[in-house]
Amino acid sequence: MTDVRNALLAGAVAVSLAACAVGPDFQRPALPAADRYTANALPATIVDADAAHGGAQQFEPGQDVPAAWWRAFGSPQLNAVVERALRANPDLQAADAALRQAQQTLAAQRGAWLPQADLHVDASRQRDSVVPAPDAGIDTPYALRTAQLSVSYTLDVFGGTRRQVEAAGAQAQAQRDQRDAAYLSLTANVVNAAIGEAAVRAQLEAARAQVAIAEQLCTLTERQQALGALGAAQVLAQRTALAQAQAAVPGLEKQLEQQRTLLAILGGQLPGDAAGAPFTLDTLQLPAQLPLSLPSRLVDRRPDIRAAEAQAHAASALIGVAAAARLPSITLSAAGGGSASSVGRMFAAGNTQWSVAGSLLQPLFHGGALAHQQRAAEAGYAQAMAQYRSVVLNAFGEVSNALTALQSDAQNLRACADAQALAERTLALVQRQQAVGAVGMADLLQAQQAYQSTQAATVQAQAARYTDTVALYQALGGGPWWSPAAQTPKPAAP
């Protein structure tokens, strides 16, 4: 009899695995037909600025972003901060835990493919005055020991279980892609925070220099007023300029502290516990080579696109789950065991028992709930596909915007650098004229003030080129984070 039951069980499993699965089979969306990211063709070289402010950048069409792309900025200090964040950031740790949870859910769901077995053991002592126990008189207490092993298996005739496993697998893949997206977002935020600190620090230095110059000009105008050379209007105008210069300093100090706090939090530290050398623009180098993966590769490189595709896959599988719930389900079960007054006699002749059964359940009327659940699943799939298309469009838009910003901000930096160079030449000329008495101290201070203003504008434009580069790396999907040493980024521009 045991051989018969085993054969029936094996046959049931085989039938279940060979059965068809209702619902649609997921098909990957077609790749975008675009052959470039921008409406107009890109130049091979981004407009040049002088080497002191970053130099030119070259596109490398067809090349993917390296894994540890932040190393392209040539800063060991930045590398250390990013690696610390990857180890200690709680958001990334939460994403890792969510992935493990999804993987365990998938493993648990796969268990539905196999028969379910349970062992039930019962021991009791009782008295029955109506039906005597074996070998016992009426009203005599007796003991009863029972052990039973039961096995059941629901045939996956219409593939409902397989669709559930398929959906769980797609959800696990989506969670993996979301973890990758969290990694990419974290690394980009850390690098941008470091660039932001360096830029604000340089702007703060320029603002303080402006205040010092404005104070000197204010003192000079007050002296000239005392001598009768200037009127009250000129003094008030210079005091206004001083107040405006002073007003810029607290805001920049706040921004600098906020950037330092952000770096600490991203690194998994409390703001008060963070320590480290300050970031300056001199410690960062602009990457000379910019990888530019093919548009057809973007859907595989961007973790948010991969996650959206996996979510659509899961939604497709849930249609099959809902459809299978409306069809018959077949369950096979078998049980065997024994009962007696003592454990030693439990499996003696005459004390054993067994059963084999099969059942079929066909839903007939559930108030339309099952039909509505299937329609809801179909609507969920339509929603997931629409969200996928939206993510793809936004991704291409982000790459296009990053490429446009790289070109326009490089042009802006060149203009700012030219203005700074002219202001520097003017300052040198005024210094020579002031040394021979051709101009006064006020002219010299105003030339210094103009130079500091152009320097602050150049700092902002220089920082924009760094953040544009980060935006391109991020928009292209970053690199395969699970292997940071797999690719070596191109060296920074000299």
Order of alpha helices (4+ residues) and beta strands (2+ residues): alpha-beta-beta-alpha-alpha-beta-beta-alpha-alpha-beta-alpha-alpha-beta-beta-alpha-alpha
